[in-house]
């Protein structure tokens, strides 16, 4: 009876996962291997030979890796600073609320915020140009290119790292640092030989989570980069809505399968590292 009751309790979640993740994934994979008349084919994957597609995937990979690394390092430093704050103090509560909110702040709203701040006529851009005589776009408007996506992506990557990494850092046993201090070692020695090695699996799992988050991000890039399809998610959009006759459901499905393959690899690595990271916490 208890097993049946537990199964019934998980039924809504299972239905949600099936309807929102499993079924769409199956439809996408199926469309990648279907031709225009419904026959099974692998011809759709020829889209990877088209100019710009491989470059878009490369752009997505380096953009995701770079923003994940920056967000992970900055987030870890903030987590270290929060260790010195009281658990129920105002600073800690404010930091938790800000990290939880900003980690979900993205899409068109985030793109608009950066356009209004750092766009051609943004407040900061005009201030630097008129007051400081510094033109940040002297060599081109980089905000609307993959390079320009780094700042918006880091904006939500760093708070996400704080949310995911702080619990691991907070659970680091205090008696270990006390034992190292009693043996005459410095705080730097503790972090170099004890703290960092113990937290490295949690840090790497957070990095992979940030990588997956950036690689799959769409709305912010779509709002900022209106011309061209310079990253993988925008290539999928272009294949769906192309007005030149080059786009098709099968081609977009093939591109999505390419993204799914990369995401599957990242998720598998995340699961392996996260299991190792949680072993010492137990």
Secondary structure, DSSP 8 states (H G I E B T S, - for coil): -HHHHHHHHHHHHHHHHIIIIIHHHHHHHHHHTB-TTS-B-SGGGGGGGSTTHHHHHHHHHHHHHHHHHHHHHHHHHHHHHHTTS-TTSHHHHHHHHHHHHHTT--HHHHHHHHHHHHSTT-HHHHHHHHTS---TTTT--GGGSGGGHHHHHHHHHHHHHHHHHHHHHHTS-HHHHHHHHHTT--HHHHIIIIIHHHHHHHHHHHHHHHHHHHHT--HHHHHH--SS--SHHHHHHHHHH-SSS---HHHHHHHHHHHHHHHHHHHHHHHHHHHHHHHHH-
